[in-house]
Amino acid sequence: MGSGEKKKLLIVDDQNGIRILLTEVFSSEGYETFQASNGKAALEIVKKEKPELVLLDMKIPGMDGLEILKHIKEWNPEIKVIMMTAYGELDMIKEATDLGALMHFTKPFDIDELRSAVNGHLNHGCSV
């Protein structure tokens, strides 16, 4: 990847407001952002755009976050995934981690914490 290319970030959430907020935040950080409101759209973008990182909501109509995560990791294990959840479902969070998610944020999350986690994973390859 050339130094002039922006890193790609996919935001998957069925809540339009969250997608808009996160798109604004990460576009201003210099990322090329993509949005999907469902699993089918998310997987199409993953295959077409090959994002470096996916912010993935656990609860997506039609195909849940764990299912989307499995597909992403089967297709390309290099893609980093951070889960977002509005629920304290520890079993799902543990399963997401077992499937390769880096970490999770519970909504409402602190946008600065999320921003620093994304920047840390994409720019320094660190495991926060």
Contacts in CASP RR format, 6 or more apart in sequence:
PFRMAT RR
TARGET T0000
AUTHOR 0000-0000-0000
METHOD contacts of the structure
MODEL  1
MGSGEKKKLLIVDDQNGIRILLTEVFSSEGYETFQASNGKAALEIVKKEK
PELVLLDMKIPGMDGLEILKHIKEWNPEIKVIMMTAYGELDMIKEATDLG
ALMHFTKPFDIDELRSAVNGHLNHGCSV
6 30 0 8 1.000
6 31 0 8 1.000
6 32 0 8 1.000
7 30 0 8 1.000
7 31 0 8 1.000
7 32 0 8 1.000
7 52 0 8 1.000
7 53 0 8 1.000
7 122 0 8 1.000
8 31 0 8 1.000
8 32 0 8 1.000
8 33 0 8 1.000
8 34 0 8 1.000
8 49 0 8 1.000
8 50 0 8 1.000
8 51 0 8 1.000
8 52 0 8 1.000
8 53 0 8 1.000
9 26 0 8 1.000
9 31 0 8 1.000
9 32 0 8 1.000
9 33 0 8 1.000
9 34 0 8 1.000
9 51 0 8 1.000
9 52 0 8 1.000
9 53 0 8 1.000
9 54 0 8 1.000
9 55 0 8 1.000
9 118 0 8 1.000
9 122 0 8 1.000
10 33 0 8 1.000
10 34 0 8 1.000
10 35 0 8 1.000
10 36 0 8 1.000
10 42 0 8 1.000
10 45 0 8 1.000
10 46 0 8 1.000
10 49 0 8 1.000
10 51 0 8 1.000
10 53 0 8 1.000
10 54 0 8 1.000
10 55 0 8 1.000
11 18 0 8 1.000
11 19 0 8 1.000
11 22 0 8 1.000
11 23 0 8 1.000
11 26 0 8 1.000
11 33 0 8 1.000
11 34 0 8 1.000
11 35 0 8 1.000
11 36 0 8 1.000
11 54 0 8 1.000
11 55 0 8 1.000
12 35 0 8 1.000
12 36 0 8 1.000
12 37 0 8 1.000
12 39 0 8 1.000
12 42 0 8 1.000
12 54 0 8 1.000
12 55 0 8 1.000
12 56 0 8 1.000
12 57 0 8 1.000
12 60 0 8 1.000
12 65 0 8 1.000
12 68 0 8 1.000
13 19 0 8 1.000
13 22 0 8 1.000
13 37 0 8 1.000
13 55 0 8 1.000
13 57 0 8 1.000
13 60 0 8 1.000
13 84 0 8 1.000
14 37 0 8 1.000
14 38 0 8 1.000
14 57 0 8 1.000
14 59 0 8 1.000
14 60 0 8 1.000
14 61 0 8 1.000
15 57 0 8 1.000
16 37 0 8 1.000
18 57 0 8 1.000
18 84 0 8 1.000
18 107 0 8 1.000
19 35 0 8 1.000
19 37 0 8 1.000
21 111 0 8 1.000
22 33 0 8 1.000
22 55 0 8 1.000
22 114 0 8 1.000
23 33 0 8 1.000
23 35 0 8 1.000
25 111 0 8 1.000
25 114 0 8 1.000
25 115 0 8 1.000
26 33 0 8 1.000
26 115 0 8 1.000
26 118 0 8 1.000
27 33 0 8 1.000
29 115 0 8 1.000
29 118 0 8 1.000
29 119 0 8 1.000
31 118 0 8 1.000
31 122 0 8 1.000
34 45 0 8 1.000
34 49 0 8 1.000
34 51 0 8 1.000
36 42 0 8 1.000
36 44 0 8 1.000
36 45 0 8 1.000
37 60 0 8 1.000
38 60 0 8 1.000
38 61 0 8 1.000
38 62 0 8 1.000
38 63 0 8 1.000
39 60 0 8 1.000
39 62 0 8 1.000
39 63 0 8 1.000
39 65 0 8 1.000
39 67 0 8 1.000
39 68 0 8 1.000
40 63 0 8 1.000
42 54 0 8 1.000
42 56 0 8 1.000
42 60 0 8 1.000
42 68 0 8 1.000
42 72 0 8 1.000
43 68 0 8 1.000
43 71 0 8 1.000
43 72 0 8 1.000
43 75 0 8 1.000
45 51 0 8 1.000
46 54 0 8 1.000
46 71 0 8 1.000
46 72 0 8 1.000
46 75 0 8 1.000
46 76 0 8 1.000
46 79 0 8 1.000
47 75 0 8 1.000
50 76 0 8 1.000
50 79 0 8 1.000
51 79 0 8 1.000
52 79 0 8 1.000
52 80 0 8 1.000
52 122 0 8 1.000
53 79 0 8 1.000
53 80 0 8 1.000
53 81 0 8 1.000
53 82 0 8 1.000
53 118 0 8 1.000
53 121 0 8 1.000
53 122 0 8 1.000
54 72 0 8 1.000
54 79 0 8 1.000
54 80 0 8 1.000
54 81 0 8 1.000
54 82 0 8 1.000
55 82 0 8 1.000
55 84 0 8 1.000
55 114 0 8 1.000
55 118 0 8 1.000
56 65 0 8 1.000
56 68 0 8 1.000
56 69 0 8 1.000
56 72 0 8 1.000
56 81 0 8 1.000
56 82 0 8 1.000
56 83 0 8 1.000
56 84 0 8 1.000
56 101 0 8 1.000
57 65 0 8 1.000
57 83 0 8 1.000
57 84 0 8 1.000
57 85 0 8 1.000
57 86 0 8 1.000
58 64 0 8 1.000
58 65 0 8 1.000
58 66 0 8 1.000
58 83 0 8 1.000
58 84 0 8 1.000
58 85 0 8 1.000
58 86 0 8 1.000
58 87 0 8 1.000
58 89 0 8 1.000
58 92 0 8 1.000
58 93 0 8 1.000
58 96 0 8 1.000
58 104 0 8 1.000
59 65 0 8 1.000
59 85 0 8 1.000
59 86 0 8 1.000
59 87 0 8 1.000
60 68 0 8 1.000
65 83 0 8 1.000
65 96 0 8 1.000
66 92 0 8 1.000
66 95 0 8 1.000
66 96 0 8 1.000
66 99 0 8 1.000
69 81 0 8 1.000
69 83 0 8 1.000
69 96 0 8 1.000
69 99 0 8 1.000
69 100 0 8 1.000
69 101 0 8 1.000
70 99 0 8 1.000
72 79 0 8 1.000
72 81 0 8 1.000
73 79 0 8 1.000
73 81 0 8 1.000
73 99 0 8 1.000
73 100 0 8 1.000
80 102 0 8 1.000
80 121 0 8 1.000
80 122 0 8 1.000
81 96 0 8 1.000
81 100 0 8 1.000
81 101 0 8 1.000
81 102 0 8 1.000
82 101 0 8 1.000
82 102 0 8 1.000
82 103 0 8 1.000
82 104 0 8 1.000
82 105 0 8 1.000
82 114 0 8 1.000
82 117 0 8 1.000
82 118 0 8 1.000
82 121 0 8 1.000
83 93 0 8 1.000
83 96 0 8 1.000
83 101 0 8 1.000
83 103 0 8 1.000
83 104 0 8 1.000
83 105 0 8 1.000
84 104 0 8 1.000
84 105 0 8 1.000
84 106 0 8 1.000
84 107 0 8 1.000
84 109 0 8 1.000
85 92 0 8 1.000
85 93 0 8 1.000
85 104 0 8 1.000
85 105 0 8 1.000
85 106 0 8 1.000
85 107 0 8 1.000
86 106 0 8 1.000
86 107 0 8 1.000
87 106 0 8 1.000
88 106 0 8 1.000
93 104 0 8 1.000
96 104 0 8 1.000
97 103 0 8 1.000
97 104 0 8 1.000
102 117 0 8 1.000
102 121 0 8 1.000
102 127 0 8 1.000
102 128 0 8 1.000
103 117 0 8 1.000
103 128 0 8 1.000
105 113 0 8 1.000
105 114 0 8 1.000
105 117 0 8 1.000
116 128 0 8 1.000
117 128 0 8 1.000
120 126 0 8 1.000
120 128 0 8 1.000
121 127 0 8 1.000
121 128 0 8 1.000
END
